[in-house]
């Protein structure tokens, strides 16, 4: 059998000889195509929207994560460089402070200072003493710079003015790229001298080379004019103009994107305080987005496989559905006219059914069938031990019973219902109610707090009615609160004969004009969103049946507090009172 014949439904070539007035029932090809289309749209519509939404959202967050990581690298690198320079500036200042100008000008003392600096924190190439005239009167290092005069140098004037100075990378007298740190020391006679040290550029450059970057990312320093200060991988040499536009001054970390000839570049930068440097971190966007693209490829493959699987399921379901209709319609083709006539008669009979039957009859049927199913399961060795199946049927029976109870309570506005008394622990009852609503509270981050006064006694009352009271009140509180709200339940003694249970939320509150009407049947502020106006009246009626009461306090916009008063001595049913 070919694949085409296997996929071809059995009704494909069917043509009814006697369609009568019900011709539209026999367009099986059209019916099948429509169901294929509807099922495919139902499956692929949300699926496609979810895939597109996932693509856009994950791309946005991937880009946001890249920007955040770049900002973190810039911040970390900036702090590292700043610490490195400030540490050496502080060490240079502290180690030379005990010496006078005459002492520190001594070659031996200066040599001791230089060796001490190299031994403790390192990173120095040479050190020199410069008097107030700009002449270097003492020097320890690799070059013969003693006697050089720096009075006309910019760094000399800035050090004198500011008290300390960290230079850009420059050539200077030695004609090689280097940078200096200079400290000014004032003398008691009003003169001063400068202690000037050259930073080892190799150790300084290693700070940036150790930056954790992905792919061909680059990290280097530039000055405020955009001149490169440290080695780069592929963006120019030291003291050359950076190919990227000079970013605006910023002490905070900034991350931007720019377009390069073959790719987009994500770059982050930040000014290093107290220095002429700006940290610049560069990365190719295609490389940084590679992990996300890999994940997208896996997702696309999964989507394609899912589409094939869904199409197979859609084809099978639509074919089976229409085949069943086809088989059924063949069997009832001769009775369709009679069915049309009898349906008219049946509609007249349905109009005669009362509202009570519309509610109670389906409940009775559900209860009967569920009970029958449970009985059948109990005699079947295969299913009698299936607790999940038995539990589901029990849930159906409990729900039917609850619906019947609710129906009786609706009727209870006009007539009395018997009270079933039993000992209860009020805290346990409220915790049971909260158990039904725990998932909603967890999902909406609602904080529920229960406070219980000591010595709250176990007392007799109708447990079901108490549960219904607090289920309604807590449900109302949840509806009034936004996500992250607070619900406080407090249980205390009241006048020795009652206990008072307050349910207080920090929701939207109730307007003062509505407070007097909230216990009226069919009065609701939520009619547009499905409110019936029966919840609070039923709750009020239940409290009265138990011999208690309900009070409400509310401030619009701040919250609402319902207080339920329950008697410790149960109210006797009417039959006993009359006896």
Secondary structure as the mmCIF struct_conf table of DSSP 4:
data_model
#
loop_
_struct_conf.conf_type_id
_struct_conf.id
_struct_conf.beg_label_comp_id
_struct_conf.beg_label_asym_id
_struct_conf.beg_label_seq_id
_struct_conf.end_label_comp_id
_struct_conf.end_label_asym_id
_struct_conf.end_label_seq_id
HELX_RH_AL_P HELX_RH_AL_P1 UNK A 3 UNK A 7
BEND BEND1 UNK A 8 UNK A 8
TURN_TY1_P TURN_TY1_P1 UNK A 10 UNK A 13
BEND BEND2 UNK A 17 UNK A 17
HELX_RH_3T_P HELX_RH_3T_P1 UNK A 20 UNK A 26
HELX_RH_AL_P HELX_RH_AL_P2 UNK A 28 UNK A 96
TURN_TY1_P TURN_TY1_P2 UNK A 97 UNK A 98
HELX_RH_AL_P HELX_RH_AL_P3 UNK A 101 UNK A 104
TURN_TY1_P TURN_TY1_P3 UNK A 105 UNK A 105
BEND BEND3 UNK A 106 UNK A 106
HELX_RH_AL_P HELX_RH_AL_P4 UNK A 107 UNK A 120
TURN_TY1_P TURN_TY1_P4 UNK A 121 UNK A 121
STRN STRN1 UNK A 124 UNK A 131
TURN_TY1_P TURN_TY1_P5 UNK A 132 UNK A 133
BEND BEND4 UNK A 134 UNK A 134
STRN STRN2 UNK A 135 UNK A 135
STRN STRN3 UNK A 136 UNK A 140
BEND BEND5 UNK A 141 UNK A 143
TURN_TY1_P TURN_TY1_P6 UNK A 146 UNK A 147
STRN STRN4 UNK A 149 UNK A 149
TURN_TY1_P TURN_TY1_P7 UNK A 151 UNK A 152
BEND BEND6 UNK A 153 UNK A 153
HELX_RH_AL_P HELX_RH_AL_P5 UNK A 154 UNK A 162
BEND BEND7 UNK A 163 UNK A 163
STRN STRN5 UNK A 164 UNK A 166
HELX_LH_PP_P HELX_LH_PP_P1 UNK A 167 UNK A 169
STRN STRN6 UNK A 170 UNK A 170
TURN_TY1_P TURN_TY1_P8 UNK A 172 UNK A 175
BEND BEND8 UNK A 176 UNK A 176
STRN STRN7 UNK A 178 UNK A 178
STRN STRN8 UNK A 179 UNK A 186
TURN_TY1_P TURN_TY1_P9 UNK A 188 UNK A 189
BEND BEND9 UNK A 190 UNK A 190
STRN STRN9 UNK A 192 UNK A 199
HELX_RH_AL_P HELX_RH_AL_P6 UNK A 201 UNK A 209
TURN_TY1_P TURN_TY1_P10 UNK A 210 UNK A 210
TURN_TY1_P TURN_TY1_P11 UNK A 215 UNK A 216
STRN STRN10 UNK A 218 UNK A 223
TURN_TY1_P TURN_TY1_P12 UNK A 224 UNK A 225
STRN STRN11 UNK A 227 UNK A 228
BEND BEND10 UNK A 230 UNK A 230
BEND BEND11 UNK A 233 UNK A 235
TURN_TY1_P TURN_TY1_P13 UNK A 238 UNK A 239
BEND BEND12 UNK A 240 UNK A 240
STRN STRN12 UNK A 241 UNK A 241
HELX_LH_PP_P HELX_LH_PP_P2 UNK A 242 UNK A 242
BEND BEND13 UNK A 243 UNK A 244
HELX_LH_PP_P HELX_LH_PP_P3 UNK A 245 UNK A 249
BEND BEND14 UNK A 251 UNK A 252
STRN STRN13 UNK A 254 UNK A 259
BEND BEND15 UNK A 261 UNK A 263
STRN STRN14 UNK A 264 UNK A 271
TURN_TY1_P TURN_TY1_P14 UNK A 273 UNK A 274
BEND BEND16 UNK A 275 UNK A 276
STRN STRN15 UNK A 277 UNK A 284
HELX_RH_AL_P HELX_RH_AL_P7 UNK A 285 UNK A 288
TURN_TY1_P TURN_TY1_P15 UNK A 289 UNK A 289
HELX_RH_AL_P HELX_RH_AL_P8 UNK A 290 UNK A 331
TURN_TY1_P TURN_TY1_P16 UNK A 332 UNK A 335
HELX_RH_AL_P HELX_RH_AL_P9 UNK A 336 UNK A 351
TURN_TY1_P TURN_TY1_P17 UNK A 352 UNK A 352
HELX_RH_AL_P HELX_RH_AL_P10 UNK A 355 UNK A 378
TURN_TY1_P TURN_TY1_P18 UNK A 379 UNK A 379
TURN_TY1_P TURN_TY1_P19 UNK A 381 UNK A 385
HELX_RH_AL_P HELX_RH_AL_P11 UNK A 387 UNK A 411
TURN_TY1_P TURN_TY1_P20 UNK A 412 UNK A 414
BEND BEND17 UNK A 415 UNK A 415
STRN STRN16 UNK A 422 UNK A 424
HELX_RH_AL_P HELX_RH_AL_P12 UNK A 426 UNK A 443
TURN_TY1_P TURN_TY1_P21 UNK A 444 UNK A 445
STRN STRN17 UNK A 447 UNK A 452
TURN_TY1_P TURN_TY1_P22 UNK A 454 UNK A 455
HELX_LH_PP_P HELX_LH_PP_P4 UNK A 456 UNK A 458
STRN STRN18 UNK A 459 UNK A 461
HELX_RH_AL_P HELX_RH_AL_P13 UNK A 463 UNK A 480
BEND BEND18 UNK A 481 UNK A 481
HELX_LH_PP_P HELX_LH_PP_P5 UNK A 482 UNK A 482
TURN_TY1_P TURN_TY1_P23 UNK A 483 UNK A 484
STRN STRN19 UNK A 486 UNK A 494
TURN_TY1_P TURN_TY1_P24 UNK A 495 UNK A 497
STRN STRN20 UNK A 498 UNK A 505
BEND BEND19 UNK A 507 UNK A 508
HELX_RH_AL_P HELX_RH_AL_P14 UNK A 512 UNK A 515
TURN_TY1_P TURN_TY1_P25 UNK A 516 UNK A 519
BEND BEND20 UNK A 520 UNK A 520
TURN_TY1_P TURN_TY1_P26 UNK A 521 UNK A 522
BEND BEND21 UNK A 525 UNK A 525
HELX_RH_3T_P HELX_RH_3T_P2 UNK A 527 UNK A 529
TURN_TY1_P TURN_TY1_P27 UNK A 530 UNK A 530
BEND BEND22 UNK A 533 UNK A 533
HELX_RH_AL_P HELX_RH_AL_P15 UNK A 535 UNK A 545
TURN_TY1_P TURN_TY1_P28 UNK A 546 UNK A 547
STRN STRN21 UNK A 549 UNK A 555
TURN_TY1_P TURN_TY1_P29 UNK A 556 UNK A 558
STRN STRN22 UNK A 559 UNK A 567
BEND BEND23 UNK A 568 UNK A 569
HELX_LH_PP_P HELX_LH_PP_P6 UNK A 570 UNK A 573
HELX_RH_AL_P HELX_RH_AL_P16 UNK A 574 UNK A 578
#
